[in-house]
């Protein structure tokens, strides 16, 4: 069993007003950019809308700022699935690295990294 718990409201799960303030601080610290995308490909700039626990709380992680990172929705979905022991979902129309498979897509202009 992974220890993953998703029952109850956001406040009941520990994501109330204090979390919202911390979340905003982390997003600002990371310039609203997805840290896993930047780590994988420094030229890849992706807007982050989520804040993620690098080490999940269910596995002993905490809310310390050094355990938090700004993260985009696709990376967050993939990491959350992996944290639960599942294979990472791949967005439709994207290759394994997350780049659109359509060479005419705006993200592909100028070539992939």
N, C-alpha and C positions, 0 to 999 in steps of 0.2 A: 504494500500500500504506500502511496506516495506522500500522504499527509496533506494532500491538496484539499482545501476546504473553500467552497464558494457559496455557502449558504448564508442567508441574512442580508441585511441592508449594507450599503457601503460603510455607514457609520459603525454598525455592529461588527464589521470586519476590520475596523481600525483605520478607515479612510474618511474621517470627518474633517472638520475645519482645520485642525492642525496639519493633517496630511495635505490638504489643498494648498496651504501656505508653503509647505515644504516642497510640494510638487512644482509650484510656480517658481520657487527659488532654483530648483534643479534645472528646469527648462531654460531659465534665464542664464544660469551658469554655463550651460552647454549650448548657448546661442540658438536654442530651438532646433538643433541639428541632431540627427540620429547618430549616436556614438558608434554602434556596431557597423553602420554603413561607412562611416569615416574610417574606422579601424580596418575594414576590409579593403577599401579603395579610397584613399585620401581625396581623390578628385570627385568622388561621388557625394553630392550634397543632397540630403533628403530631409524634409521637414519632419520634426519630431512632435507628436501630439500626446505622447504617453511618457510616463516615468516608470522605469523598470528597476526591480531589485536584481542586481547582478547575481547575488546568492539569494535564492528565494527564501521568504520568511518560513515557509513550510520545511525548509532544509536547514534552518538555523540562522538565516540572514536577518538583518535588522534594518531599521530606517535611518541608519547613519548616512551622511551625505556621500561618503566614499563607497557605499554599497548601492548607490542610486545612479541611474543614467537616463538621459533623454533618449527616446527610442521611437522610431516610426511604427505605424500600425502593422505593416507586414512583418517587420523584424520582431515586434512584440508578440504577434500571433505565433510565429515560428518558435521563438524562445520559450514562450509559455507552454507550447505543446511539448517541446523537448524537456522542459522542467518536469512535466507530468509523465515523462517516459514514452511519449508518442513520437512518431516521425513528424517532422515539420511540414505543415501544409505549404503548398506552393501556389502563389496567386496565379489565376488563369491568365494565359498570354505572356507569361514570364519564363525565362530560363532558370536554371538552378541558382544563379547568382542574383536573381531578382530583376534582371534587365528585360525589357519587352522583347518578345520574339519577332515582332514586326519591325523590320529594318527601317520602315518609313516613320516609325513612332518618333515624336519629338525628342525623347530622351536619347535616342540612338544617333541623332544628328552629330556628325563629327566622329562617329565611331565609338565603340565600347572601349573601356579602359583595358 
